[in-house]
Amino acid sequence: MREIEVVIDTEEIAEYFFKALTKRGYIPSEAELENLADITFDYLLEKCIIDEEVDCDEFE
């Protein structure tokens, strides 16, 4: 199987959830969106769909 590089950003996930939920009539808070994005990211890690890569520049 070929490996591809995919960048997943929790802010992007939160934006996706906001759009999808508001289409369905829900108005989530910013904290709820952040929690959903974090849970989704953790799920993708747990299922080995993605690998977490730490950006070393953030710690300098």
Distance bins in CASP14 RR format, pairs under 12 A and 6 or more apart:
PFRMAT RR
TARGET T0000
AUTHOR 0000-0000-0000
RMODE 2
METHOD distances of the structure
MODEL  1
3 50 0 0 0 0 0 1 0 0 0 0 0
3 51 0 0 0 0 0 1 0 0 0 0 0
4 49 0 0 0 0 0 1 0 0 0 0 0
4 50 0 0 0 0 0 1 0 0 0 0 0
5 50 0 0 0 0 0 1 0 0 0 0 0
5 51 0 0 0 0 0 1 0 0 0 0 0
5 53 0 0 0 0 1 0 0 0 0 0 0
6 12 0 0 0 0 0 1 0 0 0 0 0
6 44 0 0 0 0 1 0 0 0 0 0 0
6 49 0 0 0 0 1 0 0 0 0 0 0
6 50 1 0 0 1 0 0 0 0 0 0 0
6 51 0 0 0 0 1 0 0 0 0 0 0
6 53 0 0 0 0 0 1 0 0 0 0 0
7 13 0 0 0 0 0 1 0 0 0 0 0
7 41 0 0 0 0 0 1 0 0 0 0 0
7 50 0 0 0 0 1 0 0 0 0 0 0
7 51 0 0 0 0 0 1 0 0 0 0 0
7 52 0 0 0 0 0 1 0 0 0 0 0
7 53 0 0 0 0 1 0 0 0 0 0 0
7 55 0 0 0 0 0 1 0 0 0 0 0
8 14 0 0 0 0 0 1 0 0 0 0 0
8 16 0 0 0 0 0 1 0 0 0 0 0
8 37 0 0 0 0 1 0 0 0 0 0 0
8 38 0 0 0 0 0 1 0 0 0 0 0
8 40 0 0 0 0 1 0 0 0 0 0 0
8 41 1 0 0 1 0 0 0 0 0 0 0
8 42 0 0 0 0 0 1 0 0 0 0 0
8 43 0 0 0 0 0 1 0 0 0 0 0
8 44 1 0 0 1 0 0 0 0 0 0 0
8 45 0 0 0 0 1 0 0 0 0 0 0
8 49 0 0 0 0 1 0 0 0 0 0 0
8 50 1 0 1 0 0 0 0 0 0 0 0
8 51 0 0 0 0 0 1 0 0 0 0 0
8 52 0 0 0 0 1 0 0 0 0 0 0
8 53 0 0 0 0 0 1 0 0 0 0 0
9 15 0 0 0 0 1 0 0 0 0 0 0
9 16 0 0 0 0 0 1 0 0 0 0 0
9 37 0 0 0 0 1 0 0 0 0 0 0
9 38 0 0 0 0 0 1 0 0 0 0 0
9 40 0 0 0 0 0 1 0 0 0 0 0
9 41 0 0 0 0 1 0 0 0 0 0 0
9 44 0 0 0 0 0 1 0 0 0 0 0
9 50 0 0 0 0 0 1 0 0 0 0 0
9 53 0 0 0 0 0 1 0 0 0 0 0
9 55 0 0 0 0 0 1 0 0 0 0 0
10 16 0 0 0 0 0 1 0 0 0 0 0
10 17 0 0 0 0 0 1 0 0 0 0 0
10 33 0 0 0 0 1 0 0 0 0 0 0
10 34 1 0 0 1 0 0 0 0 0 0 0
10 35 0 0 0 0 0 1 0 0 0 0 0
10 36 0 0 0 0 1 0 0 0 0 0 0
10 37 1 0 1 0 0 0 0 0 0 0 0
10 38 1 0 0 1 0 0 0 0 0 0 0
10 39 0 0 0 0 1 0 0 0 0 0 0
10 40 1 0 0 1 0 0 0 0 0 0 0
10 41 1 0 1 0 0 0 0 0 0 0 0
10 42 0 0 0 0 1 0 0 0 0 0 0
10 43 0 0 0 0 0 1 0 0 0 0 0
10 44 0 0 0 0 0 1 0 0 0 0 0
10 45 0 0 0 0 0 1 0 0 0 0 0
10 50 0 0 0 0 0 1 0 0 0 0 0
10 52 0 0 0 0 0 1 0 0 0 0 0
11 17 0 0 0 0 0 1 0 0 0 0 0
11 18 0 0 0 0 0 1 0 0 0 0 0
11 30 0 0 0 0 0 1 0 0 0 0 0
11 33 0 0 0 0 1 0 0 0 0 0 0
11 34 0 0 0 0 1 0 0 0 0 0 0
11 36 0 0 0 0 0 1 0 0 0 0 0
11 37 1 0 0 1 0 0 0 0 0 0 0
11 38 0 0 0 0 0 1 0 0 0 0 0
11 40 0 0 0 0 0 1 0 0 0 0 0
11 41 0 0 0 0 0 1 0 0 0 0 0
12 18 0 0 0 0 0 1 0 0 0 0 0
12 19 0 0 0 0 0 1 0 0 0 0 0
12 33 0 0 0 0 0 1 0 0 0 0 0
12 37 0 0 0 0 1 0 0 0 0 0 0
12 40 0 0 0 0 0 1 0 0 0 0 0
12 41 0 0 0 0 0 1 0 0 0 0 0
13 19 0 0 0 0 0 1 0 0 0 0 0
13 20 0 0 0 0 0 1 0 0 0 0 0
13 33 0 0 0 0 1 0 0 0 0 0 0
13 34 0 0 0 0 1 0 0 0 0 0 0
13 35 0 0 0 0 0 1 0 0 0 0 0
13 36 1 0 0 1 0 0 0 0 0 0 0
13 37 1 1 0 0 0 0 0 0 0 0 0
13 38 0 0 0 0 1 0 0 0 0 0 0
13 39 0 0 0 0 1 0 0 0 0 0 0
13 40 1 0 1 0 0 0 0 0 0 0 0
13 41 1 0 0 1 0 0 0 0 0 0 0
13 42 0 0 0 0 0 1 0 0 0 0 0
13 43 0 0 0 0 0 1 0 0 0 0 0
13 44 0 0 0 0 1 0 0 0 0 0 0
13 50 0 0 0 0 0 1 0 0 0 0 0
14 20 0 0 0 0 0 1 0 0 0 0 0
14 21 0 0 0 0 0 1 0 0 0 0 0
14 28 0 0 0 0 1 0 0 0 0 0 0
14 29 0 0 0 0 0 1 0 0 0 0 0
14 30 0 0 0 0 1 0 0 0 0 0 0
14 31 0 0 0 0 0 1 0 0 0 0 0
14 32 0 0 0 0 1 0 0 0 0 0 0
14 33 1 0 1 0 0 0 0 0 0 0 0
14 34 1 0 0 1 0 0 0 0 0 0 0
14 35 0 0 0 0 1 0 0 0 0 0 0
14 36 1 0 0 1 0 0 0 0 0 0 0
14 37 1 0 1 0 0 0 0 0 0 0 0
14 38 0 0 0 0 1 0 0 0 0 0 0
14 39 0 0 0 0 0 1 0 0 0 0 0
14 40 0 0 0 0 1 0 0 0 0 0 0
14 41 0 0 0 0 0 1 0 0 0 0 0
15 21 0 0 0 0 0 1 0 0 0 0 0
15 22 0 0 0 0 0 1 0 0 0 0 0
15 28 0 0 0 0 0 1 0 0 0 0 0
15 30 0 0 0 0 0 1 0 0 0 0 0
15 33 0 0 0 0 1 0 0 0 0 0 0
15 34 0 0 0 0 0 1 0 0 0 0 0
15 36 0 0 0 0 0 1 0 0 0 0 0
15 37 0 0 0 0 1 0 0 0 0 0 0
16 22 0 0 0 0 0 1 0 0 0 0 0
16 23 0 0 0 0 0 1 0 0 0 0 0
16 28 0 0 0 0 0 1 0 0 0 0 0
16 33 0 0 0 0 1 0 0 0 0 0 0
16 36 0 0 0 0 1 0 0 0 0 0 0
16 37 0 0 0 0 1 0 0 0 0 0 0
16 40 0 0 0 0 1 0 0 0 0 0 0
16 41 0 0 0 0 0 1 0 0 0 0 0
17 23 0 0 0 0 0 1 0 0 0 0 0
17 24 0 0 0 0 0 1 0 0 0 0 0
17 26 0 0 0 0 1 0 0 0 0 0 0
17 27 0 0 0 0 0 1 0 0 0 0 0
17 28 1 0 0 1 0 0 0 0 0 0 0
17 29 0 0 0 0 0 1 0 0 0 0 0
17 30 0 0 0 0 0 1 0 0 0 0 0
17 32 0 0 0 0 1 0 0 0 0 0 0
17 33 1 0 1 0 0 0 0 0 0 0 0
17 34 0 0 0 0 1 0 0 0 0 0 0
17 35 0 0 0 0 1 0 0 0 0 0 0
17 36 1 0 1 0 0 0 0 0 0 0 0
17 37 1 0 0 1 0 0 0 0 0 0 0
17 38 0 0 0 0 0 1 0 0 0 0 0
17 39 0 0 0 0 0 1 0 0 0 0 0
17 40 1 0 0 1 0 0 0 0 0 0 0
17 41 0 0 0 0 0 1 0 0 0 0 0
18 24 0 0 0 0 0 1 0 0 0 0 0
18 25 0 0 0 0 0 1 0 0 0 0 0
18 26 0 0 0 0 1 0 0 0 0 0 0
18 27 0 0 0 0 1 0 0 0 0 0 0
18 28 1 0 0 1 0 0 0 0 0 0 0
18 29 0 0 0 0 0 1 0 0 0 0 0
18 30 0 0 0 0 1 0 0 0 0 0 0
18 32 0 0 0 0 1 0 0 0 0 0 0
18 33 1 0 1 0 0 0 0 0 0 0 0
18 34 0 0 0 0 0 1 0 0 0 0 0
18 36 0 0 0 0 1 0 0 0 0 0 0
18 37 0 0 0 0 1 0 0 0 0 0 0
19 25 0 0 0 0 0 1 0 0 0 0 0
19 26 0 0 0 0 0 1 0 0 0 0 0
19 27 0 0 0 0 0 1 0 0 0 0 0
19 28 0 0 0 0 0 1 0 0 0 0 0
19 33 0 0 0 0 0 1 0 0 0 0 0
20 26 0 0 0 0 1 0 0 0 0 0 0
20 28 0 0 0 0 1 0 0 0 0 0 0
20 33 0 0 0 0 0 1 0 0 0 0 0
20 36 0 0 0 0 0 1 0 0 0 0 0
20 40 0 0 0 0 0 1 0 0 0 0 0
21 27 1 0 0 1 0 0 0 0 0 0 0
21 28 1 0 1 0 0 0 0 0 0 0 0
21 29 0 0 0 0 0 1 0 0 0 0 0
21 32 0 0 0 0 1 0 0 0 0 0 0
21 33 0 0 0 0 1 0 0 0 0 0 0
21 36 0 0 0 0 1 0 0 0 0 0 0
21 37 0 0 0 0 0 1 0 0 0 0 0
22 28 0 0 0 0 1 0 0 0 0 0 0
22 33 0 0 0 0 0 1 0 0 0 0 0
26 32 0 0 0 0 1 0 0 0 0 0 0
26 33 0 0 0 0 0 1 0 0 0 0 0
26 36 0 0 0 0 0 1 0 0 0 0 0
27 33 0 0 0 0 0 1 0 0 0 0 0
28 34 0 0 0 0 1 0 0 0 0 0 0
28 35 0 0 0 0 1 0 0 0 0 0 0
28 36 1 0 0 1 0 0 0 0 0 0 0
28 37 0 0 0 0 0 1 0 0 0 0 0
29 35 0 0 0 0 1 0 0 0 0 0 0
29 36 0 0 0 0 0 1 0 0 0 0 0
30 36 0 0 0 0 0 1 0 0 0 0 0
30 37 0 0 0 0 0 1 0 0 0 0 0
31 37 0 0 0 0 0 1 0 0 0 0 0
31 38 0 0 0 0 0 1 0 0 0 0 0
32 38 0 0 0 0 0 1 0 0 0 0 0
32 39 0 0 0 0 0 1 0 0 0 0 0
33 39 0 0 0 0 0 1 0 0 0 0 0
33 40 0 0 0 0 0 1 0 0 0 0 0
34 40 0 0 0 0 0 1 0 0 0 0 0
34 41 0 0 0 0 0 1 0 0 0 0 0
35 41 0 0 0 0 0 1 0 0 0 0 0
35 42 0 0 0 0 0 1 0 0 0 0 0
36 42 0 0 0 0 0 1 0 0 0 0 0
36 43 0 0 0 0 0 1 0 0 0 0 0
37 43 0 0 0 0 0 1 0 0 0 0 0
37 44 0 0 0 0 0 1 0 0 0 0 0
38 44 0 0 0 0 0 1 0 0 0 0 0
38 45 0 0 0 0 0 1 0 0 0 0 0
39 45 0 0 0 0 0 1 0 0 0 0 0
39 46 0 0 0 0 0 1 0 0 0 0 0
40 46 0 0 0 0 0 1 0 0 0 0 0
40 47 0 0 0 0 0 1 0 0 0 0 0
40 49 0 0 0 0 0 1 0 0 0 0 0
40 50 0 0 0 0 0 1 0 0 0 0 0
41 47 0 0 0 0 0 1 0 0 0 0 0
41 49 0 0 0 0 0 1 0 0 0 0 0
41 50 1 0 0 1 0 0 0 0 0 0 0
41 51 0 0 0 0 0 1 0 0 0 0 0
41 52 0 0 0 0 1 0 0 0 0 0 0
42 49 0 0 0 0 0 1 0 0 0 0 0
42 50 0 0 0 0 0 1 0 0 0 0 0
42 52 0 0 0 0 1 0 0 0 0 0 0
43 49 0 0 0 0 1 0 0 0 0 0 0
43 50 0 0 0 0 1 0 0 0 0 0 0
44 50 1 0 1 0 0 0 0 0 0 0 0
44 51 0 0 0 0 1 0 0 0 0 0 0
44 52 0 0 0 0 1 0 0 0 0 0 0
45 51 1 0 0 1 0 0 0 0 0 0 0
45 52 1 0 1 0 0 0 0 0 0 0 0
45 53 0 0 0 0 0 1 0 0 0 0 0
46 52 0 0 0 0 0 1 0 0 0 0 0
END
